[in-house]
């Protein structure tokens, strides 16, 4: 699977890119009517990603092959993180689904198209307000002017589909199911934007659960990915905050955390040496932010909100508005 230097992406793919944990997730959270026709023992992880390069700071994806009533099918999992709720995410998802079908038709010379079941995992701070289908966009006059007033014999030519939606921020502790790695993943998604005390309490419980994985390399790698994700998502927390919460309930976890912290400090020193080589990458990130800003301008989002989500200045956003 392609490596993307994004802690959100790595956390998502380390957990749900593991076949056993992916089966665990689908068993516990896929709608029952789908679960009844999918042969989970046939599940396999694919190495393809279908996300545009400039959007990989906001989106991650995993594609699974699976038998559906004995025939070839796919489950496409999109993870929306570190950004605002896209009003047009259903359109974005459709684009990736078409890319999957196009690959089947052109590169593999398939004469029939397999079903693709789209799943969306949302991980933003704001509450998701949008419906979970493509047709909900038809009332956006900026997308298709006046579609709500069109007669039915015109509407039938407009495609539609639904996607399965997950937002674990609204779950209670009792709602979270699955094995150790999956429960830790969902618990942290649930609490990552909560108040500091609540989040650190969840982290402490997660560290206790993590001890079930033992001291092997798998547990160490998982914890390192988890810590990188936390410090990326929670800039208000210090190493001392996290270490203090962890060592109270898990001395073993505290020791592992110290080892990881030293590794991160060494990486920081190395990054400092290489700063001159990062200018090109920073320019790429700037372009990505500006593309997100243009999307938000297209959706008539206020300038203050665009500035908050992208980090761009108001002047630069207004300049992009004039250029678009």
N, C-alpha and C positions, 0 to 999 in steps of 0.2 A: 504494500500500500504506500502511496506517495507520502513523503515526509514534508510537512509544512511547519515552519518555525512559529507556531502559534500555540500557547499553552492550552487554550480552549479546545482547539482542534486535536491536539495530542491527547488530552484527557478523554475526549469523546471517542477517539479512535482506539485508544488503548483499552477502554472498557468494552465498547460495542463492536470493535474490530476483532474481539476474541470470540470464536465460534460458540463456546460454551456459555459465555455471558450473554451473547446476542440471543441464543435460544432461550435463556432464562428471561430476558426482557420480553421477548415476543410471547412466551408462555404466560407471563403475568400481566401484560398490558395490551396485547393485541385484542381488538374486539372479538367476541366469541364467535360471531358468524364467520369471520375470516379464519380464526384459529381452527375451526372445525373442518375446513377444506384444504388447509396447508399442511404439507408433510415436513414438519420441522427437522426430522432426522436427515433430510436431504439438504439442509441449509449449508451454503458455502459462501465465503467472503470473496468478493471480486476486488481486483486491484485498481479498477478504473475510478477516476473522479471526473465529474462533469461540470464543475464550478469554474466560471471565468476567473482567470488569475487575479484580476483586480478586486474580486469580491471575496477572496479567501481569508481576509481579515474579519469578515462578517459571517461567512457561511462555511460549513463543513459537510461532507457527505460520505455515505457508505452504501455500496450496492451489494445486495445479497441475491444469489440464485436460489430458487426453491421450487419444489414440485407443488403444483396446485391441481388437485384432483388427478394426479398422475402425469401432468403435462408441465412443460417448461414455463417458469414464471419468475418474476423478480419482485423484490421488496427494495424500494429506494428510500433511504433514510436521510433527511436533510436536517442539519442542526444550525439554527439561527442564533448567533451569539454576539455579544459586544456591540449591539446596534439597536436602532429603534424598530418597532414592529412594522415591517414592510406592508403597506396596503396592497401591493401587487405581488406578494409572495406566491400566490396561486399561479400567476403568470410565469414567474421565475421557475417554479416547480415544473410547470408544463413544458417549458423550454428544455429542462434537463431530461424529462421523460421522453420527449421527442428525440433528443440526442441519443438516448439509449436505443430507441427503436431504429433510428437511422444507422447506428452501428450494426445492429442486427441485419438490417436490410442491405446495406452497402458493403461493409467489411466482411460479413459472414454469409452474405448472399442468401439470406433467409427469405422464403416466399410468404411466410406468415409471421405476424408479430405477436410476441408473448405478452401476457398481461403484466403491467407494472403497478404495484400497490404503493402509493406515495405516503410516507410518514413525515411529519414535521414536528421537531422538538424545539420549542421556543424557549429562549433563555435571556430575555431582556428585563429591564427594570420596570417598564411600564406594562400595565395590564393589556392583554391581547383583546382587541375590540372587534376583530374582523371575523366574518363567517368563514367556514372551512370548505369553500368551493369556489370554482372559477366564476360561476354566474353571478356571485355577489359583486363582482367588479363591474357588471354591466350597468349598474346604476351610477357609476362614476362618469359624469359627463365629460371629464377631461380625457377619458380613455376611449369610449365609444359614445359619441354625442347623441343624446336623446334616445338611447336604446330602450329605456323603460316605457316609451310611448309607441314602440313598434308593435305591429300585429303579430300574432302567433306564427303565421306562415313565413315571417321573416326570422323570428327568433329561433326557429328550428334549424337554421343554418349556422347558428353560433354554438361552438363546442362548449361542453361543460364536463366537470368531473369533481369529485370530492377527495379530500386528503384526511388521513387520520392525524389528529392534533394532540400534542402533549405539552402541558405547561405545569411542571411539578411544583412551582412556587405556591400553588394553592392547596397542595396535598397536606394532610396531617401525618404525623408519625405513624399512625395506625394504617394509613393507606399505602405505605411504602413496603413493597414485597420483593422477594427474590433472594439470591445468594449474597454473600458478604460483599464482593466487589460491586455488584449492582446496587445494593442498598446504600453503600457508601457514596457511590456516584449520584444517585437520586437524592439522597439526604443533603449533599452539598449543593446540588442545583436548587433544591428547595430553600436552603437557608443562606446562600451566598450573598444576597443583597439585604438580609435582615439586619437588625441592630447587632452591634458588636458582641454583646453578651450572649445573645441567642445563637449567633453563628459560632462563637468559640465553644459553646456548650455542645453544639452539634458536632463540631470538629473533634472534641474530646471523646464523644461517644463513638465516632467513626474510628478513632485511633484504637480504642478498645477492641472494636470489631476487627480491625486490621490485624491484630495479633493472631487471629485465627489462621492467617496466611503463613505464619511462621517467620523465620528470619532469612529465608532464601532470597535469591536474586529477584524473583518475581515480586515479592513484597517490597523490596528496596526500590525497584523500578517504579512500581505503582505509587509508592509514597513520594518519590521524587517528582513524578508527573503531577501528582495531587498538589504538592507544595508550590510548584511552579504556577499551576493554575490559580491557586489561592492568592498568591502575591500579585499576579497579573490582574485578577478581578477585584481584589480588595487592597487598593493603594493606601487605605487608612490604617492597615495593620502592619506592625513591625515584627521582626523575627522574635523579639522578646515576648510580644503578646501571644504569638502562636506557641512558642516553646513553653511558656508558662502554663498555658491551658493544657498542653499535651502531657507534660511530665507529671502533672498531678494525678492523672488517671492511668498513664502508661509510661513507666520508666523506660521500657524497651523502645517505645516510640520516641521518647525524648532523646535517647542515644542516637537512634537512626536520624532524627531531625538534625542533630548537631553535625553528623557526617555530611548530610546533604547541604546544610548551610555553608560548610567549609568549601564544598564543591562549587556552590553558587558564587561565593566570594572569589574563588580562583578564576571562575569564568568572567566575573566582573572586571578583574584586573586584566585579563587577556583582552576583553572587549575594549578596555581603555587604550590598550596598545594598538588596537586595530581601527580606531575611530576614523582615521583618514580614509580607510577603505570602505566605509559604510555610506558615503555620500550618495552613491548611486542608488542604494537600497532605500535611503530616506526619500529620494526623489520619487521612487516607485510608490512608497507609502502615501506621499502627498497626492499623487495622481489618483490612488485608490480613494482617499478621503474626498477628493473633489468629485469623483464619480458618484459617491454616495450622496454628496451635497446636491448634485444635479438631479439625482433621483428624487430627493426630498423636495427640491424646488418644483419639480414636475408634479408632485403630489400636494403642492400648496402648503407645505409645512412652514411654520413661522421661522424667521431668521434666527431668533434666539434659540430655538430648539435645535436647528441645524448646527449652530455654533457649539452647543453643548455636546452633541453626539459626535461631531467630527473633529473638534478642536480648531477648526478654521476661524479666522477673524471675520467679523461682520463685513469689513470692507471687501475681503476676498470673496465672500459669499455673494455680495451685491454685484461684484464684478462678474462672477459666473452667471448670475441672473441676466445681466445685460448681454453677455456673449451667447446665451442659449436661445 
